[in-house]
Amino acid sequence: MRRAPNPVSLITCAIPIVVLAILGWQQRWFSDDGWINMRVVEQVLAGNGPVYNAGERVEVTTSTLWFWILLVGAAVGPRSTPEVTGAILGLTLTVAGLVFATLGAGLLARARRPLAVLPFGTLVLAALPPMWDFATSGLETGLSFAWLGLCFWLLAMRAVSFEGGTRHAAWWPVWPALAIGLGPLVRPDFTLYAALFAAALLLMSRFRLLDWLACFGIAIAIPGAYQIFRMGFYASLVPNTALAKDAAASKWGSGLAYLVDYLGLYLLAIPLVIAAVVIGAHVVYARRRGSRARWVVVTAPVLGALLHGLYIVRIGGDFMHARFLLPDTFALLLPVAAIGFRPVRRGLRVAAVALMAAWAVAIGVLVRTPYAISPGGIADERKFWSRAAEHPQILLREDWAGTDQYREGREVRAQLAAGRTFYQSLDVRDGREVGPRLPTATGEGIYVAHPNLGILSIAAGVDVRVVDVHALADAVTARARMEADPTRQVRAGHMTRPEAWRLARYTAPHALEPHNLDDARAALRCGDLGVLQEAITADLTPTRFWTNVGLAPRLTFFSFPANPTAARAELCG
């Protein structure tokens, strides 16, 4: 029988978790991209459905599950400050992730009857400043930690019970399969992690085809139901952000720069090499004992971290410092979140923990990003926006009042309340607004084109149409085939689309239009481009829903030339 953890183990394992909770709350904030999620929440509460702009069904939230958590939090929490509720939820999920990781690694360690179980990988996580920033932020990072930790803990419990001689059916109990199946709803790219966790679950269960099929059915029940909703509501197989960012593209150069920016700044080679040695010892022990269950539960998150990290590098990383690599760091350290001390070779493990703790203290105290935006375009997002807002803590929407984006949003809200109607680009350069005010296609409303979708849209309100120049919230230009052009990509995954498409969709024709705008207007009525517009703007009747379900595969893979003249020739003949 395994011994219960002793008080020393409980206290020491709790220290890095408490430290991260304190530092995460100290750094609490809501990022500009986090406000995009909140914009969709406010649209739902206003009765417009899960959309960014009323009247256009575009899925702009990458993490489906995080959006619905934010929505529930906003619905039951204080309606005046849903961002505070969101920050609390993010921090709670981050802490839960570390707790699950410690419980899972502790179970594997205690099965070997150690003298004590002490923190190890959690020391690394608690020491990284980006972990403090993204413990809140309004983004799904905390949910990513919680899901990874939960899956690992559930698999570790199963592995330990299997070592005790019990070999369950793959589908029973149902919790591991249910949890693993949520992976694609945490982030679409977490399907990779979900597949590896699912393989681990099956390999540590008894082999019966019906059991495995039942397990598969349980795992896909929730994501499968949502996928039908996505296809019918948005006429797409994936979130619009995956199309706009071209998640299948290869951008190794910028991806490697993103990796080096993260690994190099925090000297992560030191803790990762130490962790690799301990993980190797885990694997050797599992192979020596002939414990397939222990072997797969240790290797699944590590293999997932390496493959997913490689994918992040391949697509070019991100513009936010460390953000996309934090979940991979977390997953890599899951098997050694805590480690046990046994009488044999106790000194080596004491030395490893001492070295890890020394690194953690040095990094946590001394190292910070030396930039707000690096020469390569990577941003310390919290520092950048805090400086722009001239406010040390940018959590409440009023804290953003010092930014140009907030002021622009308030101005157009006032213009709409005064009954004015126009389309205009609001990208401010050198203090001047860019683009004249043009009449709208419908003769109603205000449309503003801008490269930032977050706080501006919150300040403007749900009735102002915010048009995305980077296509993350634009289902039409997200499908435009863009040629590589460094002048158009100002941030990783963000490439400016030709303005003609926005003008063609949202402004009224006039006599002096350039020729390519006429081409864009014509192309919008032709072929699958016309079908796409109808799919996302027509009234959502039951017939329209099921028609969209059938169209979703075709429209997901549909693309057209970004050049309006070429698009007209291709689509209209």
Buried (B, 14 or more C-beta within 10 A) or exposed (E): EEEEBEEEBEEBBBBBBEBBBEBBBEBBBBBBBBBBBBBBBBBBBEEBEBBBBBEBBBBBBBBBBBBBBBBEBBEEBEEEBBBBBBBBBBBBBBBBBBBBBBBBBBBBBBBBEBEBBBBBBBBBBBBBBBBBBBBBBBBBBBBBBBBBBBBBBBBBBBBBBBBEEEEBBBBBEEEBBBBBBBBBBBBBBBBBBBBBBBBBBBBBBEEEEEBBEBBBEBBBBBBEEBBEEBBBBBBBBBBBBBBBBBBEEEBEEBBBBBBEBBBEBBEBEBBBEBBEEBBEBBBEBBEEEEBBBBBBBBBBBBBBBEBBBEBBBBBBBBBBBBBBBBBBBBBBBBBBBBBBBBEEEEEEBEEBBEEBBEBBEBBBEEBEBEBBBBEBBBBBBBBBBBBBBEBEEBBBBEBBBBBBBBBBBBBBBEBBEEEEBBBBBBBBEEEEBEBEBBEBBEEEBBBBBBBBBBBBBBBBBBBBBBBBBBBBBBBBBBBBEBEEEEEBBBBBBBBBBBBBBBBBBBBEEEEEBEEBBBBBBBBBEBBBBBBBBBBBEEEBEEEBBEBBBEBBEEBBEBBBBBBBBBBBEBBBE
